[in-house]
């Protein structure tokens, strides 16, 4: 486990998770956000889409460690 800081929708959060944990699981399980949903789990359906650096990103296949200091924008 690692302590990581993620900025989501303008708020900074500190989480203690495995760096390889999919961003979707951090958003839903650790931060209790309901916007991104698990659909196919393969990054194909788009239910888990968030915005990173102005790009649509599938959070089910993006490890939380890849976010770094980038702000994550979810469906509000």
C-alpha positions as CSV (number, residue, x, y, z in Angstrom):
1,X,0.0,0.0,0.0
2,X,1.1,3.6,-0.7
3,X,-0.3,6.9,0.5
4,X,-1.2,8.8,-2.6
5,X,-2.7,12.3,-3.0
6,X,-5.3,12.8,-5.8
7,X,-7.1,15.9,-6.8
8,X,-10.7,15.2,-7.8
9,X,-13.2,17.8,-8.8
10,X,-11.3,20.6,-7.1
11,X,-10.7,18.7,-3.8
12,X,-7.5,17.1,-2.6
13,X,-7.8,13.6,-1.1
14,X,-5.2,11.3,0.5
15,X,-5.7,7.6,0.0
16,X,-3.8,4.5,1.1
17,X,-4.0,2.1,-1.8
18,X,-1.9,-0.1,-4.0
19,X,-0.5,2.1,-6.8
20,X,-1.8,-0.3,-9.4
21,X,-5.4,0.0,-8.2
22,X,-7.6,1.2,-11.0
23,X,-8.6,4.9,-10.6
24,X,-12.2,3.9,-10.9
25,X,-12.0,1.8,-7.7
26,X,-10.4,4.7,-5.8
27,X,-13.1,7.1,-7.0
28,X,-16.0,4.8,-6.1
29,X,-14.7,2.8,-3.2
30,X,-12.4,5.2,-1.4
31,X,-14.0,8.5,-2.3
32,X,-17.6,7.3,-2.6
33,X,-18.1,9.1,-5.9
34,X,-21.1,7.9,-8.0
35,X,-20.3,9.5,-11.4
36,X,-17.9,7.0,-13.0
37,X,-19.5,3.5,-13.2
38,X,-18.1,0.1,-13.9
39,X,-19.3,-1.1,-17.2
40,X,-17.2,-3.5,-19.2
41,X,-14.0,-3.2,-17.2
42,X,-12.0,-3.2,-20.4
43,X,-12.1,0.5,-21.2
44,X,-14.4,0.1,-24.2
45,X,-17.9,1.1,-23.1
46,X,-17.1,4.5,-21.6
47,X,-19.2,4.2,-18.4
48,X,-16.1,4.9,-16.3
49,X,-14.8,8.0,-18.3
50,X,-13.2,10.9,-16.4
51,X,-11.2,13.9,-17.7
52,X,-7.4,14.0,-17.2
53,X,-5.5,16.8,-18.8
54,X,-8.4,17.7,-21.0
55,X,-8.6,14.1,-22.4
56,X,-11.4,11.6,-21.9
57,X,-9.7,8.7,-20.0
58,X,-11.2,5.3,-19.0
59,X,-10.7,5.1,-15.3
60,X,-11.3,1.3,-15.1
61,X,-8.0,0.7,-17.0
62,X,-5.9,3.6,-15.6
63,X,-3.9,2.9,-12.5
64,X,-4.2,5.6,-9.8
65,X,-0.4,6.0,-9.8
66,X,-0.7,7.3,-13.4
67,X,-2.7,10.3,-12.3
68,X,0.1,12.0,-10.4
69,X,-0.7,15.6,-9.8
70,X,-3.2,15.9,-12.6
71,X,-6.7,16.9,-11.6
72,X,-9.4,14.3,-12.2
73,X,-12.7,15.7,-13.3
74,X,-15.7,13.4,-12.9
75,X,-19.4,13.6,-13.9
76,X,-20.9,15.7,-11.1
